[in-house]
Amino acid sequence: SGDPDDLLSRKRQFMDPVVERLAPAFGAIWSVTVRTDDGIATYNLWESADGAREFTQHPDAIAANHQSGLPRPTTFERYAAPEVTTYRSQT
């Protein structure tokens, strides 16, 4: 929750470089962030919950989160066995 422009700016500056560098090694597949009425929402797809958890415990991810000053998520949900359809190739 917060000002969407501010939140996106801090995410891009602090979190995105670390996520792009480290997350694939932990099984990250994709991430989508959208503006909402009261902030932003991020949806991540991981190969496993364990990989996601391990990434969030990596010292660089912890440091980036701390440096960003982003608020803790107001909600956090995990879904088992998602069905994913990709309509465009990443060429």
Biopython code that builds the backbone (N, CA, C, O; Angstrom):
import numpy as np
from Bio.PDB.StructureBuilder import StructureBuilder

atoms = [
    (1, "SER", "N", (0.846, -1.191, 0.000)),
    (1, "SER", "CA", (0.000, 0.000, 0.000)),
    (1, "SER", "C", (0.880, 1.238, 0.000)),
    (1, "SER", "O", (1.945, 1.259, 0.616)),
    (2, "GLY", "N", (0.419, 2.276, -0.703)),
    (2, "GLY", "CA", (1.151, 3.536, -0.764)),
    (2, "GLY", "C", (0.998, 4.156, -2.138)),
    (2, "GLY", "O", (0.180, 3.710, -2.942)),
    (3, "ASP", "N", (1.794, 5.196, -2.408)),
    (3, "ASP", "CA", (1.773, 5.873, -3.694)),
    (3, "ASP", "C", (2.364, 4.946, -4.763)),
    (3, "ASP", "O", (3.537, 4.586, -4.675)),
    (4, "PRO", "N", (1.576, 4.557, -5.763)),
    (4, "PRO", "CA", (2.060, 3.592, -6.757)),
    (4, "PRO", "C", (3.333, 4.034, -7.478)),
    (4, "PRO", "O", (4.223, 3.215, -7.706)),
    (5, "ASP", "N", (3.434, 5.307, -7.837)),
    (5, "ASP", "CA", (4.622, 5.778, -8.544)),
    (5, "ASP", "C", (5.868, 5.664, -7.671)),
    (5, "ASP", "O", (6.924, 5.241, -8.141)),
    (6, "ASP", "N", (5.745, 6.039, -6.411)),
    (6, "ASP", "CA", (6.866, 5.937, -5.473)),
    (6, "ASP", "C", (7.264, 4.484, -5.254)),
    (6, "ASP", "O", (8.448, 4.146, -5.275)),
    (7, "LEU", "N", (6.276, 3.632, -5.046)),
    (7, "LEU", "CA", (6.562, 2.214, -4.815)),
    (7, "LEU", "C", (7.249, 1.582, -6.023)),
    (7, "LEU", "O", (8.219, 0.840, -5.869)),
    (8, "LEU", "N", (6.749, 1.875, -7.227)),
    (8, "LEU", "CA", (7.361, 1.321, -8.438)),
    (8, "LEU", "C", (8.778, 1.840, -8.628)),
    (8, "LEU", "O", (9.663, 1.091, -9.041)),
    (9, "SER", "N", (8.995, 3.095, -8.334)),
    (9, "SER", "CA", (10.330, 3.666, -8.466)),
    (9, "SER", "C", (11.322, 2.968, -7.531)),
    (9, "SER", "O", (12.426, 2.615, -7.946)),
    (10, "ARG", "N", (10.931, 2.772, -6.287)),
    (10, "ARG", "CA", (11.821, 2.102, -5.325)),
    (10, "ARG", "C", (12.016, 0.633, -5.681)),
    (10, "ARG", "O", (13.110, 0.096, -5.513)),
    (11, "LYS", "N", (10.971, -0.018, -6.170)),
    (11, "LYS", "CA", (11.092, -1.409, -6.616)),
    (11, "LYS", "C", (12.099, -1.497, -7.751)),
    (11, "LYS", "O", (12.991, -2.344, -7.731)),
    (12, "ARG", "N", (11.955, -0.621, -8.741)),
    (12, "ARG", "CA", (12.853, -0.637, -9.906)),
    (12, "ARG", "C", (14.301, -0.345, -9.514)),
    (12, "ARG", "O", (15.226, -0.986, -10.013)),
    (13, "GLN", "N", (14.489, 0.611, -8.629)),
    (13, "GLN", "CA", (15.839, 1.015, -8.256)),
    (13, "GLN", "C", (16.553, -0.012, -7.393)),
    (13, "GLN", "O", (17.726, -0.303, -7.623)),
    (14, "PHE", "N", (15.864, -0.561, -6.410)),
    (14, "PHE", "CA", (16.537, -1.411, -5.431)),
    (14, "PHE", "C", (16.291, -2.905, -5.625)),
    (14, "PHE", "O", (17.225, -3.704, -5.558)),
    (15, "MET", "N", (15.053, -3.278, -5.863)),
    (15, "MET", "CA", (14.719, -4.706, -5.915)),
    (15, "MET", "C", (15.002, -5.342, -7.277)),
    (15, "MET", "O", (15.600, -6.415, -7.350)),
    (16, "ASP", "N", (14.574, -4.684, -8.350)),
    (16, "ASP", "CA", (14.673, -5.303, -9.670)),
    (16, "ASP", "C", (16.083, -5.750, -10.042)),
    (16, "ASP", "O", (16.230, -6.856, -10.561)),
    (17, "PRO", "N", (17.134, -4.954, -9.808)),
    (17, "PRO", "CA", (18.469, -5.435, -10.182)),
    (17, "PRO", "C", (18.874, -6.718, -9.450)),
    (17, "PRO", "O", (19.509, -7.596, -10.035)),
    (18, "VAL", "N", (18.510, -6.821, -8.187)),
    (18, "VAL", "CA", (18.852, -8.012, -7.402)),
    (18, "VAL", "C", (17.999, -9.201, -7.844)),
    (18, "VAL", "O", (18.504, -10.315, -7.990)),
    (19, "VAL", "N", (16.724, -8.961, -8.052)),
    (19, "VAL", "CA", (15.821, -10.029, -8.492)),
    (19, "VAL", "C", (16.277, -10.566, -9.849)),
    (19, "VAL", "O", (16.364, -11.778, -10.042)),
    (20, "GLU", "N", (16.567, -9.667, -10.785)),
    (20, "GLU", "CA", (16.988, -10.101, -12.121)),
    (20, "GLU", "C", (18.285, -10.900, -12.075)),
    (20, "GLU", "O", (18.472, -11.826, -12.864)),
    (21, "ARG", "N", (19.178, -10.547, -11.158)),
    (21, "ARG", "CA", (20.469, -11.233, -11.047)),
    (21, "ARG", "C", (20.357, -12.578, -10.337)),
    (21, "ARG", "O", (20.985, -13.550, -10.756)),
    (22, "LEU", "N", (19.572, -12.645, -9.279)),
    (22, "LEU", "CA", (19.573, -13.845, -8.423)),
    (22, "LEU", "C", (18.382, -14.786, -8.589)),
    (22, "LEU", "O", (18.543, -16.004, -8.518)),
    (23, "ALA", "N", (17.210, -14.243, -8.804)),
    (23, "ALA", "CA", (15.986, -15.048, -8.740)),
    (23, "ALA", "C", (15.955, -16.228, -9.709)),
    (23, "ALA", "O", (15.467, -17.292, -9.327)),
    (24, "PRO", "N", (16.449, -16.099, -10.942)),
    (24, "PRO", "CA", (16.391, -17.264, -11.838)),
    (24, "PRO", "C", (17.099, -18.501, -11.275)),
    (24, "PRO", "O", (16.667, -19.627, -11.520)),
    (25, "ALA", "N", (18.163, -18.300, -10.536)),
    (25, "ALA", "CA", (18.887, -19.434, -9.946)),
    (25, "ALA", "C", (18.068, -20.135, -8.862)),
    (25, "ALA", "O", (18.355, -21.277, -8.504)),
    (26, "PHE", "N", (17.062, -19.459, -8.349)),
    (26, "PHE", "CA", (16.194, -20.034, -7.324)),
    (26, "PHE", "C", (14.871, -20.530, -7.909)),
    (26, "PHE", "O", (13.982, -20.953, -7.170)),
    (27, "GLY", "N", (14.743, -20.477, -9.232)),
    (27, "GLY", "CA", (13.550, -21.009, -9.873)),
    (27, "GLY", "C", (12.485, -19.988, -10.220)),
    (27, "GLY", "O", (11.336, -20.357, -10.463)),
    (28, "ALA", "N", (12.842, -18.706, -10.250)),
    (28, "ALA", "CA", (11.864, -17.700, -10.655)),
    (28, "ALA", "C", (11.572, -17.864, -12.143)),
    (28, "ALA", "O", (12.481, -18.064, -12.948)),
    (29, "ILE", "N", (10.293, -17.777, -12.493)),
    (29, "ILE", "CA", (9.877, -17.926, -13.887)),
    (29, "ILE", "C", (9.465, -16.577, -14.459)),
    (29, "ILE", "O", (9.952, -16.178, -15.517)),
    (30, "TRP", "N", (8.578, -15.877, -13.777)),
    (30, "TRP", "CA", (8.180, -14.530, -14.194)),
    (30, "TRP", "C", (7.606, -13.751, -13.028)),
    (30, "TRP", "O", (7.257, -14.303, -11.984)),
    (31, "SER", "N", (7.520, -12.435, -13.249)),
    (31, "SER", "CA", (6.953, -11.530, -12.253)),
    (31, "SER", "C", (6.168, -10.460, -12.987)),
    (31, "SER", "O", (6.613, -9.939, -14.010)),
    (32, "VAL", "N", (4.996, -10.136, -12.458)),
    (32, "VAL", "CA", (4.148, -9.083, -13.012)),
    (32, "VAL", "C", (3.789, -8.145, -11.863)),
    (32, "VAL", "O", (3.322, -8.581, -10.811)),
    (33, "THR", "N", (4.016, -6.856, -12.081)),
    (33, "THR", "CA", (3.633, -5.855, -11.086)),
    (33, "THR", "C", (2.644, -4.897, -11.727)),
    (33, "THR", "O", (2.850, -4.433, -12.848)),
    (34, "VAL", "N", (1.570, -4.606, -11.007)),
    (34, "VAL", "CA", (0.526, -3.706, -11.508)),
    (34, "VAL", "C", (0.210, -2.644, -10.463)),
    (34, "VAL", "O", (0.353, -2.861, -9.260)),
    (35, "ARG", "N", (-0.219, -1.501, -10.956)),
    (35, "ARG", "CA", (-0.737, -0.450, -10.069)),
    (35, "ARG", "C", (-2.135, -0.875, -9.605)),
    (35, "ARG", "O", (-2.907, -1.463, -10.362)),
    (36, "THR", "N", (-2.430, -0.565, -8.363)),
    (36, "THR", "CA", (-3.764, -0.809, -7.821)),
    (36, "THR", "C", (-4.323, 0.515, -7.302)),
    (36, "THR", "O", (-3.650, 1.544, -7.357)),
    (37, "ASP", "N", (-5.544, 0.483, -6.805)),
    (37, "ASP", "CA", (-6.156, 1.701, -6.266)),
    (37, "ASP", "C", (-5.391, 2.257, -5.073)),
    (37, "ASP", "O", (-5.420, 3.461, -4.821)),
    (38, "ASP", "N", (-4.706, 1.384, -4.336)),
    (38, "ASP", "CA", (-4.017, 1.850, -3.126)),
    (38, "ASP", "C", (-2.547, 1.444, -3.084)),
    (38, "ASP", "O", (-1.979, 1.330, -1.998)),
    (39, "GLY", "N", (-1.918, 1.223, -4.238)),
    (39, "GLY", "CA", (-0.499, 0.866, -4.233)),
    (39, "GLY", "C", (-0.117, 0.049, -5.445)),
    (39, "GLY", "O", (-0.428, 0.415, -6.578)),
    (40, "ILE", "N", (0.558, -1.057, -5.203)),
    (40, "ILE", "CA", (0.935, -1.983, -6.266)),
    (40, "ILE", "C", (0.687, -3.410, -5.809)),
    (40, "ILE", "O", (0.583, -3.687, -4.614)),
    (41, "ALA", "N", (0.595, -4.297, -6.768)),
    (41, "ALA", "CA", (0.499, -5.736, -6.482)),
    (41, "ALA", "C", (1.502, -6.430, -7.392)),
    (41, "ALA", "O", (1.608, -6.109, -8.576)),
    (42, "THR", "N", (2.234, -7.378, -6.831)),
    (42, "THR", "CA", (3.198, -8.146, -7.602)),
    (42, "THR", "C", (2.809, -9.611, -7.537)),
    (42, "THR", "O", (2.505, -10.146, -6.471)),
    (43, "TYR", "N", (2.823, -10.252, -8.707)),
    (43, "TYR", "CA", (2.514, -11.670, -8.826)),
    (43, "TYR", "C", (3.754, -12.355, -9.381)),
    (43, "TYR", "O", (4.230, -12.012, -10.463)),
    (44, "ASN", "N", (4.271, -13.319, -8.640)),
    (44, "ASN", "CA", (5.473, -14.039, -9.045)),
    (44, "ASN", "C", (5.145, -15.496, -9.295)),
    (44, "ASN", "O", (4.322, -16.088, -8.596)),
    (45, "LEU", "N", (5.786, -16.066, -10.288)),
    (45, "LEU", "CA", (5.656, -17.490, -10.558)),
    (45, "LEU", "C", (7.024, -18.131, -10.360)),
    (45, "LEU", "O", (8.005, -17.740, -10.993)),
    (46, "TRP", "N", (7.074, -19.118, -9.474)),
    (46, "TRP", "CA", (8.309, -19.815, -9.142)),
    (46, "TRP", "C", (8.137, -21.291, -9.443)),
    (46, "TRP", "O", (7.018, -21.804, -9.450)),
    (47, "GLU", "N", (9.236, -21.967, -9.689)),
    (47, "GLU", "CA", (9.195, -23.413, -9.885)),
    (47, "GLU", "C", (8.740, -24.115, -8.616)),
    (47, "GLU", "O", (8.081, -25.154, -8.679)),
    (48, "SER", "N", (9.090, -23.551, -7.462)),
    (48, "SER", "CA", (8.688, -24.175, -6.194)),
    (48, "SER", "C", (8.605, -23.124, -5.095)),
    (48, "SER", "O", (9.250, -22.078, -5.168)),
    (49, "ALA", "N", (7.814, -23.412, -4.089)),
    (49, "ALA", "CA", (7.719, -22.534, -2.923)),
    (49, "ALA", "C", (9.049, -22.483, -2.186)),
    (49, "ALA", "O", (9.413, -21.447, -1.630)),
    (50, "ASP", "N", (9.776, -23.600, -2.179)),
    (50, "ASP", "CA", (11.078, -23.624, -1.509)),
    (50, "ASP", "C", (12.047, -22.648, -2.160)),
    (50, "ASP", "O", (12.771, -21.934, -1.467)),
    (51, "GLY", "N", (12.063, -22.614, -3.495)),
    (51, "GLY", "CA", (12.945, -21.683, -4.197)),
    (51, "GLY", "C", (12.602, -20.241, -3.882)),
    (51, "GLY", "O", (13.494, -19.419, -3.668)),
    (52, "ALA", "N", (11.321, -19.930, -3.854)),
    (52, "ALA", "CA", (10.893, -18.574, -3.520)),
    (52, "ALA", "C", (11.326, -18.206, -2.112)),
    (52, "ALA", "O", (11.826, -17.106, -1.876)),
    (53, "ARG", "N", (11.137, -19.115, -1.189)),
    (53, "ARG", "CA", (11.513, -18.882, 0.204)),
    (53, "ARG", "C", (13.024, -18.697, 0.328)),
    (53, "ARG", "O", (13.485, -17.799, 1.033)),
    (54, "GLU", "N", (13.792, -19.542, -0.352)),
    (54, "GLU", "CA", (15.256, -19.438, -0.299)),
    (54, "GLU", "C", (15.726, -18.101, -0.870)),
    (54, "GLU", "O", (16.641, -17.480, -0.329)),
    (55, "PHE", "N", (15.097, -17.656, -1.966)),
    (55, "PHE", "CA", (15.468, -16.365, -2.537)),
    (55, "PHE", "C", (15.235, -15.248, -1.528)),
    (55, "PHE", "O", (16.104, -14.397, -1.339)),
    (56, "THR", "N", (14.069, -15.240, -0.873)),
    (56, "THR", "CA", (13.761, -14.151, 0.051)),
    (56, "THR", "C", (14.686, -14.141, 1.264)),
    (56, "THR", "O", (14.788, -13.129, 1.957)),
    (57, "GLN", "N", (15.362, -15.266, 1.524)),
    (57, "GLN", "CA", (16.295, -15.332, 2.645)),
    (57, "GLN", "C", (17.737, -15.053, 2.231)),
    (57, "GLN", "O", (18.627, -15.035, 3.082)),
    (58, "HIS", "N", (17.984, -14.835, 0.935)),
    (58, "HIS", "CA", (19.329, -14.532, 0.457)),
    (58, "HIS", "C", (19.745, -13.156, 0.995)),
    (58, "HIS", "O", (18.946, -12.221, 0.969)),
    (59, "PRO", "N", (20.980, -13.023, 1.481)),
    (59, "PRO", "CA", (21.419, -11.741, 2.051)),
    (59, "PRO", "C", (21.257, -10.550, 1.099)),
    (59, "PRO", "O", (20.903, -9.457, 1.540)),
    (60, "ASP", "N", (21.507, -10.746, -0.191)),
    (60, "ASP", "CA", (21.356, -9.642, -1.139)),
    (60, "ASP", "C", (19.896, -9.229, -1.296)),
    (60, "ASP", "O", (19.602, -8.042, -1.438)),
    (61, "ALA", "N", (18.983, -10.192, -1.272)),
    (61, "ALA", "CA", (17.562, -9.873, -1.374)),
    (61, "ALA", "C", (17.088, -9.151, -0.118)),
    (61, "ALA", "O", (16.302, -8.207, -0.202)),
    (62, "ILE", "N", (17.553, -9.584, 1.022)),
    (62, "ILE", "CA", (17.201, -8.929, 2.287)),
    (62, "ILE", "C", (17.718, -7.498, 2.291)),
    (62, "ILE", "O", (16.996, -6.575, 2.670)),
    (63, "ALA", "N", (18.971, -7.309, 1.868)),
    (63, "ALA", "CA", (19.572, -5.972, 1.850)),
    (63, "ALA", "C", (18.825, -5.051, 0.882)),
    (63, "ALA", "O", (18.556, -3.896, 1.213)),
    (64, "ALA", "N", (18.489, -5.551, -0.308)),
    (64, "ALA", "CA", (17.771, -4.731, -1.286)),
    (64, "ALA", "C", (16.404, -4.335, -0.757)),
    (64, "ALA", "O", (15.977, -3.193, -0.924)),
    (65, "ASN", "N", (15.725, -5.260, -0.128)),
    (65, "ASN", "CA", (14.410, -4.951, 0.445)),
    (65, "ASN", "C", (14.536, -3.877, 1.521)),
    (65, "ASN", "O", (13.728, -2.951, 1.589)),
    (66, "HIS", "N", (15.556, -4.015, 2.356)),
    (66, "HIS", "CA", (15.771, -3.029, 3.418)),
    (66, "HIS", "C", (16.107, -1.655, 2.816)),
    (66, "HIS", "O", (15.561, -0.638, 3.242)),
    (67, "GLN", "N", (17.006, -1.633, 1.825)),
    (67, "GLN", "CA", (17.406, -0.366, 1.205)),
    (67, "GLN", "C", (16.235, 0.307, 0.491)),
    (67, "GLN", "O", (16.151, 1.535, 0.449)),
    (68, "SER", "N", (15.344, -0.488, -0.063)),
    (68, "SER", "CA", (14.219, 0.079, -0.815)),
    (68, "SER", "C", (13.250, 0.825, 0.082)),
    (68, "SER", "O", (12.589, 1.765, -0.359)),
    (69, "GLY", "N", (13.161, 0.413, 1.331)),
    (69, "GLY", "CA", (12.191, 1.013, 2.230)),
    (69, "GLY", "C", (10.752, 0.679, 1.868)),
    (69, "GLY", "O", (9.814, 1.312, 2.353)),
    (70, "LEU", "N", (10.587, -0.331, 1.005)),
    (70, "LEU", "CA", (9.228, -0.726, 0.628)),
    (70, "LEU", "C", (8.487, -1.279, 1.836)),
    (70, "LEU", "O", (9.078, -1.973, 2.663)),
    (71, "PRO", "N", (7.206, -0.979, 1.941)),
    (71, "PRO", "CA", (6.431, -1.511, 3.068)),
    (71, "PRO", "C", (6.240, -3.013, 2.934)),
    (71, "PRO", "O", (6.292, -3.566, 1.836)),
    (72, "ARG", "N", (6.022, -3.652, 4.052)),
    (72, "ARG", "CA", (5.713, -5.081, 4.016)),
    (72, "ARG", "C", (4.384, -5.262, 3.292)),
    (72, "ARG", "O", (3.481, -4.436, 3.425)),
    (73, "PRO", "N", (4.268, -6.348, 2.523)),
    (73, "PRO", "CA", (2.990, -6.575, 1.824)),
    (73, "PRO", "C", (1.828, -6.633, 2.807)),
    (73, "PRO", "O", (1.948, -7.184, 3.901)),
    (74, "THR", "N", (0.701, -6.056, 2.399)),
    (74, "THR", "CA", (-0.481, -6.120, 3.257)),
    (74, "THR", "C", (-1.139, -7.490, 3.163)),
    (74, "THR", "O", (-1.846, -7.908, 4.081)),
    (75, "THR", "N", (-0.909, -8.184, 2.063)),
    (75, "THR", "CA", (-1.363, -9.571, 1.923)),
    (75, "THR", "C", (-0.268, -10.358, 1.213)),
    (75, "THR", "O", (0.518, -9.803, 0.445)),
    (76, "PHE", "N", (-0.233, -11.640, 1.480)),
    (76, "PHE", "CA", (0.733, -12.524, 0.848)),
    (76, "PHE", "C", (0.068, -13.883, 0.733)),
    (76, "PHE", "O", (-0.334, -14.476, 1.734)),
    (77, "GLU", "N", (-0.045, -14.365, -0.482)),
    (77, "GLU", "CA", (-0.708, -15.645, -0.688)),
    (77, "GLU", "C", (0.143, -16.533, -1.581)),
    (77, "GLU", "O", (0.809, -16.058, -2.501)),
    (78, "ARG", "N", (0.110, -17.828, -1.296)),
    (78, "ARG", "CA", (0.762, -18.814, -2.158)),
    (78, "ARG", "C", (-0.319, -19.735, -2.701)),
    (78, "ARG", "O", (-1.242, -20.132, -1.991)),
    (79, "TYR", "N", (-0.177, -20.062, -3.973)),
    (79, "TYR", "CA", (-1.118, -20.959, -4.625)),
    (79, "TYR", "C", (-0.346, -22.162, -5.143)),
    (79, "TYR", "O", (0.714, -22.014, -5.751)),
    (80, "ALA", "N", (-0.873, -23.338, -4.905)),
    (80, "ALA", "CA", (-0.222, -24.570, -5.356)),
    (80, "ALA", "C", (-0.694, -24.920, -6.765)),
    (80, "ALA", "O", (-1.850, -24.690, -7.121)),
    (81, "ALA", "N", (0.207, -25.472, -7.547)),
    (81, "ALA", "CA", (-0.077, -26.024, -8.873)),
    (81, "ALA", "C", (-0.822, -25.059, -9.800)),
    (81, "ALA", "O", (-1.907, -25.384, -10.281)),
    (82, "PRO", "N", (-0.251, -23.879, -10.053)),
    (82, "PRO", "CA", (-0.935, -22.977, -10.980)),
    (82, "PRO", "C", (-0.878, -23.505, -12.408)),
    (82, "PRO", "O", (0.052, -24.220, -12.780)),
    (83, "GLU", "N", (-1.861, -23.154, -13.184)),
    (83, "GLU", "CA", (-1.830, -23.448, -14.615)),
    (83, "GLU", "C", (-1.401, -22.172, -15.329)),
    (83, "GLU", "O", (-2.005, -21.117, -15.132)),
    (84, "VAL", "N", (-0.372, -22.259, -16.149)),
    (84, "VAL", "CA", (0.193, -21.091, -16.800)),
    (84, "VAL", "C", (0.109, -21.278, -18.316)),
    (84, "VAL", "O", (0.487, -22.321, -18.848)),
    (85, "THR", "N", (-0.381, -20.269, -18.985)),
    (85, "THR", "CA", (-0.434, -20.268, -20.435)),
    (85, "THR", "C", (0.343, -19.051, -20.927)),
    (85, "THR", "O", (0.059, -17.926, -20.515)),
    (86, "THR", "N", (1.299, -19.264, -21.787)),
    (86, "THR", "CA", (2.063, -18.170, -22.383)),
    (86, "THR", "C", (1.609, -17.992, -23.816)),
    (86, "THR", "O", (1.608, -18.942, -24.598)),
    (87, "TYR", "N", (1.221, -16.772, -24.159)),
    (87, "TYR", "CA", (0.684, -16.509, -25.488)),
    (87, "TYR", "C", (1.701, -15.919, -26.450)),
    (87, "TYR", "O", (1.473, -15.924, -27.660)),
    (88, "ARG", "N", (2.806, -15.415, -25.948)),
    (88, "ARG", "CA", (3.840, -14.848, -26.791)),
    (88, "ARG", "C", (5.176, -15.445, -26.417)),
    (88, "ARG", "O", (5.446, -15.692, -25.241)),
    (89, "SER", "N", (6.008, -15.677, -27.403)),
    (89, "SER", "CA", (7.367, -16.115, -27.099)),
    (89, "SER", "C", (8.188, -14.893, -26.733)),
    (89, "SER", "O", (7.845, -13.768, -27.100)),
    (90, "GLN", "N", (9.252, -15.116, -26.021)),
    (90, "GLN", "CA", (10.109, -14.010, -25.587)),
    (90, "GLN", "C", (11.296, -13.900, -26.545)),
    (90, "GLN", "O", (12.438, -14.147, -26.157)),
    (91, "THR", "N", (11.023, -13.532, -27.782)),
    (91, "THR", "CA", (12.097, -13.365, -28.762)),
    (91, "THR", "C", (12.397, -11.923, -29.001)),
    (91, "THR", "O", (13.277, -11.600, -29.799)),
]
sb = StructureBuilder()
sb.init_structure("model")
sb.init_model(0)
sb.init_chain("A")
sb.init_seg("    ")
for serial, (resi, resn, name, xyz) in enumerate(atoms, 1):
    if name == "N":
        sb.init_residue(resn, " ", resi, " ")
    sb.init_atom(name, np.array(xyz, "f"), 0.0, 1.0, " ", f" {name:<3s}", serial, name[0])
structure = sb.get_structure()
